Amino acid sequence: MSNKIIKRTRLKFNDVAGFLGRFATMIGEYGALFGEISTVHVGKRTKIRDIDLYVSDEETFDRICDEIRKMDGVDLIEVKDAVNEAHLDGKIEIHPRVDIESIDDLSIVYTPGVASVCKKIEADPELKYKYTGIQNSVAIVTNGTAILGLGDIGAVAGMPVMEGKSLLFKILSGVNGYPILIENKDPEVVIQAVKAIAPTYGAIKLEDIKAPECFEIEDRLDAELDIPVVHDDQHGTAVVVLSALLNIAQYTYLNLKRATVGIVGLGAAGMGISK
């Protein structure tokens, strides 16, 4: 499905056997696939459904819409671009963990109360992990040179991908991931920029930086920073592949220690898997 576009259609079907089936057959004839199907209204003789369609291109979708309009017992009510709607105003935002409802609250979370916490951290820097959000924050860093299936499109154009990864971090693990865009292809510039902001975060996650520069950037940062540095294109992919191999071994009784595994390509992902 990775090379298809997603369209959300709202359709009214006659609630009689066969109408949905004929619709599904027509969709298949155009090489499209179904995504989510949800019923939004049930009437006496009709049902309204939202159906996500995965289609190869806009032209094919237009032809599908023309076919729907010709069908008896099926009405096309609305078409939505589900992807664009999900991205409006971005996919992430910051929510406060402490409410400010009075002057006292303000004095506690900001000046003058905050000074005592600052002094504690000054005396013992390790307390930053107790009294700030650093311990649960990750910088998601890209320079946009190898964006998810799109290539070198620039850091800003890659922001939706970084926001998506941030969203996954929060939903799956509760970790706060903050996109950091560095609009520069020079590894040294990326390295120095990340080193400069590193104190803000508990870890650094490099994302969608092209090979071979990504290897130098990761190695340098890993050696020069005192926090974890992960390159998602290498380590994330390697973890997924290892998980797949372990499952294969379990269900096929394969001895991985004696098995030969071929790796096609030695880019960032291939190198990570081989390690």
C-alpha positions as CSV (number, residue, x, y, z in Angstrom):
1,M,0.0,0.0,0.0
2,S,3.0,2.3,0.4
3,N,2.8,3.7,-3.1
4,K,-1.0,4.4,-3.0
5,I,-2.9,7.5,-2.0
6,I,-5.8,7.4,0.5
7,K,-9.2,8.8,-0.1
8,R,-12.1,8.7,2.4
9,T,-15.5,8.4,0.7
10,R,-18.9,8.7,2.3
11,L,-21.5,6.6,0.5
12,K,-25.1,5.8,0.9
13,F,-26.1,2.2,0.0
14,N,-29.5,0.6,-0.4
15,D,-29.7,-1.8,2.5
16,V,-30.3,-4.8,0.2
17,A,-28.0,-7.7,-0.3
18,G,-25.6,-7.3,-3.3
19,F,-25.1,-3.5,-3.5
20,L,-22.0,-3.4,-1.3
21,G,-20.7,-6.5,-3.1
22,R,-21.0,-4.9,-6.5
23,F,-19.3,-1.8,-5.2
24,A,-16.4,-3.9,-3.9
25,T,-16.1,-5.7,-7.2
26,M,-15.9,-2.4,-9.1
27,I,-13.2,-1.1,-6.7
28,G,-11.1,-4.3,-7.3
29,E,-11.4,-3.9,-11.1
30,Y,-9.6,-0.6,-10.7
31,G,-6.8,-2.1,-8.7
32,A,-7.8,-0.2,-5.5
33,L,-7.8,-1.6,-2.0
34,F,-10.1,-1.1,1.0
35,G,-9.0,0.5,4.2
36,E,-11.3,1.2,7.1
37,I,-15.0,0.7,6.6
38,S,-17.3,2.3,9.2
39,T,-21.1,2.7,9.4
40,V,-22.1,6.2,10.3
41,H,-25.9,6.0,9.9
42,V,-28.5,3.3,9.6
43,G,-31.8,4.2,8.1
44,K,-34.9,2.1,7.3
45,R,-33.8,1.3,3.8
46,T,-30.3,2.7,3.5
47,K,-26.9,2.7,5.3
48,I,-24.3,5.4,5.1
49,R,-20.7,4.2,5.3
50,D,-17.3,5.9,5.4
51,I,-15.0,3.8,3.3
52,D,-11.2,4.5,2.9
53,L,-9.9,3.6,-0.5
54,Y,-6.2,3.1,-1.4
55,V,-5.8,4.0,-5.1
56,S,-2.8,4.3,-7.4
57,D,-3.3,8.0,-8.4
58,E,-5.8,10.8,-8.6
59,E,-6.8,9.9,-12.2
60,T,-7.8,6.4,-11.1
61,F,-9.8,7.8,-8.2
62,D,-11.7,10.2,-10.5
63,R,-12.6,7.2,-12.7
64,I,-13.8,5.3,-9.7
65,C,-16.0,8.3,-8.6
66,D,-17.5,8.4,-12.1
67,E,-18.3,4.7,-11.9
68,I,-20.0,5.2,-8.5
69,R,-22.2,7.9,-9.9
70,K,-23.4,5.5,-12.5
71,M,-24.3,2.7,-10.0
72,D,-27.9,2.1,-8.9
73,G,-28.4,2.0,-5.2
74,V,-25.1,3.7,-4.3
75,D,-24.8,7.5,-3.8
76,L,-21.5,9.3,-3.4
77,I,-22.1,11.9,-0.7
78,E,-18.7,13.2,0.0
79,V,-15.0,12.8,-0.6
80,K,-12.4,13.7,1.9
81,D,-8.6,13.7,1.8
82,A,-8.0,11.9,5.1
83,V,-4.2,12.4,4.9
84,N,-4.4,16.2,4.5
85,E,-7.0,16.5,7.2
86,A,-4.9,14.6,9.7
87,H,-2.0,16.9,9.0
88,L,-3.8,20.2,9.3
89,D,-1.9,22.5,11.8
90,G,0.5,19.6,12.5
91,K,0.0,16.3,14.4
92,I,1.6,17.2,17.7
93,E,1.4,19.9,20.4
94,I,2.6,20.5,24.0
95,H,0.2,20.0,26.9
96,P,1.1,21.4,30.4
97,R,1.4,18.9,33.3
98,V,0.8,21.5,35.9
99,D,-2.2,23.9,36.0
100,I,-1.8,27.6,36.7
101,E,-5.0,28.9,38.3
102,S,-3.8,31.5,40.8
103,I,-0.9,33.9,41.6
104,D,0.5,31.3,44.0
105,D,0.5,28.7,41.3
106,L,2.4,31.1,39.0
107,S,4.9,31.8,41.8
108,I,5.5,28.1,42.3
109,V,6.1,27.1,38.7
110,Y,7.9,30.2,37.7
111,T,9.6,33.0,39.7
112,P,10.4,33.2,42.6
113,G,9.7,29.5,43.4
114,V,11.6,28.0,40.4
115,A,14.8,29.5,41.7
116,S,15.2,26.9,44.5
117,V,14.9,24.1,42.0
118,C,17.5,25.7,39.7
119,K,19.9,26.0,42.6
120,K,19.4,22.3,43.4
121,I,20.3,21.3,39.9
122,E,23.3,23.7,39.9
123,A,24.6,21.9,43.0
124,D,23.8,18.4,41.6
125,P,23.3,18.3,37.8
126,E,21.9,14.7,38.0
127,L,18.8,16.2,39.6
128,K,17.8,17.5,36.1
129,Y,16.4,14.0,35.6
130,K,14.2,14.4,38.7
131,Y,13.0,18.0,38.4
132,T,12.7,18.5,34.6
133,G,11.3,16.7,31.6
134,I,14.7,16.0,30.2
135,Q,14.6,12.3,31.3
136,N,11.5,11.8,29.1
137,S,12.5,13.9,26.1
138,V,14.1,12.8,22.8
139,A,15.4,15.0,20.0
140,I,14.3,13.6,16.6
141,V,16.9,15.0,14.3
142,T,17.0,15.1,10.5
143,N,18.6,17.1,7.8
144,G,16.1,15.9,5.2
145,T,18.5,14.1,3.0
146,A,16.9,10.6,3.0
147,I,13.2,11.2,3.9
148,L,11.0,8.1,4.1
149,G,10.8,6.8,0.6
150,L,11.2,10.3,-0.9
151,G,14.9,11.0,-0.8
152,D,16.6,14.3,-0.4
153,I,13.6,16.7,-0.1
154,G,15.0,19.0,2.6
155,A,14.4,19.1,6.4
156,V,11.3,21.3,6.3
157,A,9.5,19.1,3.8
158,G,10.3,16.1,6.0
159,M,8.6,17.7,9.1
160,P,5.4,15.6,8.7
161,V,7.5,12.5,9.0
162,M,9.2,13.7,12.1
163,E,5.9,14.7,13.6
164,G,4.6,11.2,12.8
165,K,7.5,9.6,14.6
166,S,7.0,12.0,17.6
167,L,3.3,10.9,17.7
168,L,4.3,7.2,17.7
169,F,6.8,7.8,20.5
170,K,4.1,9.4,22.7
171,I,1.3,6.9,22.0
172,L,3.5,3.8,22.2
173,S,5.9,4.7,25.0
174,G,4.8,8.0,26.6
175,V,8.2,9.5,25.6
176,N,8.1,13.1,24.3
177,G,9.8,13.3,20.9
178,Y,10.7,16.8,19.6
179,P,11.4,17.2,15.9
180,I,14.7,19.1,15.2
181,L,15.2,20.2,11.6
182,I,18.7,21.0,10.5
183,E,18.7,22.5,7.0
184,N,22.3,21.6,6.2
185,K,24.0,18.6,4.5
186,D,27.4,19.1,6.0
187,P,28.0,16.3,8.7
188,E,30.1,18.7,10.8
189,V,27.3,21.3,10.9
190,V,24.8,18.6,12.0
191,I,27.2,17.2,14.6
192,Q,27.8,20.6,16.1
193,A,24.2,21.6,16.1
194,V,23.1,18.5,17.9
195,K,25.9,18.8,20.4
196,A,24.8,22.4,21.1
197,I,21.2,21.4,21.9
198,A,21.9,18.0,23.5
199,P,21.6,19.2,27.1
200,T,17.9,19.7,26.5
201,Y,17.2,16.0,25.9
202,G,17.6,12.6,27.5
203,A,18.5,11.0,24.1
204,I,19.2,11.8,20.5
205,K,17.4,9.9,17.6
206,L,18.8,10.5,14.2
207,E,16.3,10.1,11.4
208,D,16.4,10.0,7.6
209,I,19.9,11.2,7.1
210,K,21.5,9.7,4.0
211,A,24.5,7.4,3.9
212,P,27.4,7.5,4.2
213,E,27.2,10.8,6.2
214,C,24.8,9.2,8.7
215,F,27.5,6.8,9.9
216,E,30.0,9.6,10.7
217,I,27.3,11.7,12.4
218,E,26.2,8.8,14.6
219,D,29.7,7.6,15.5
220,R,30.9,11.1,16.4
221,L,27.8,12.0,18.5
222,D,27.9,8.6,20.2
223,A,31.5,9.2,21.2
224,E,31.2,12.8,22.2
225,L,27.8,12.9,24.0
226,D,27.0,11.4,27.4
227,I,23.4,10.5,26.4
228,P,22.1,7.7,24.1
229,V,22.4,8.3,20.4
230,V,20.2,6.1,18.1
231,H,20.0,6.2,14.3
232,D,16.5,5.0,13.5
233,D,17.2,4.0,9.9
234,Q,19.9,1.6,11.2
235,H,18.9,0.5,14.7
236,G,15.1,0.7,14.3
237,T,15.1,-1.3,11.1
238,A,17.6,-3.8,12.6
239,V,15.3,-4.4,15.6
240,V,12.3,-5.1,13.3
241,V,14.3,-7.5,11.1
242,L,15.7,-9.3,14.1
243,S,12.2,-9.7,15.5
244,A,11.1,-11.1,12.2
245,L,14.0,-13.6,12.2
246,L,13.2,-14.7,15.7
247,N,9.6,-15.3,14.8
248,I,10.6,-17.2,11.7
249,A,13.0,-19.3,13.7
250,Q,10.3,-20.1,16.3
251,Y,7.6,-21.2,13.8
252,T,9.9,-23.1,11.4
253,Y,12.3,-24.6,14.0
254,L,15.2,-22.8,12.3
255,N,18.5,-22.6,14.1
256,L,19.6,-19.0,13.5
257,K,23.1,-19.8,14.7
258,R,23.5,-22.1,11.7
259,A,21.5,-20.2,9.2
260,T,22.8,-18.0,6.4
261,V,20.9,-14.7,6.0
262,G,21.4,-12.6,2.9
263,I,21.3,-8.8,3.0
264,V,20.7,-7.0,-0.2
265,G,22.2,-3.5,-0.1
266,L,24.4,-1.9,2.5
267,G,22.9,1.5,3.0
268,A,22.0,2.7,6.5
269,A,19.4,-0.1,7.0
270,G,21.6,-2.8,5.6
271,M,24.6,-1.8,7.7
272,G,22.4,-1.7,10.8
273,I,21.0,-5.1,10.2
274,S,24.5,-6.6,9.5
275,K,25.8,-5.3,12.8
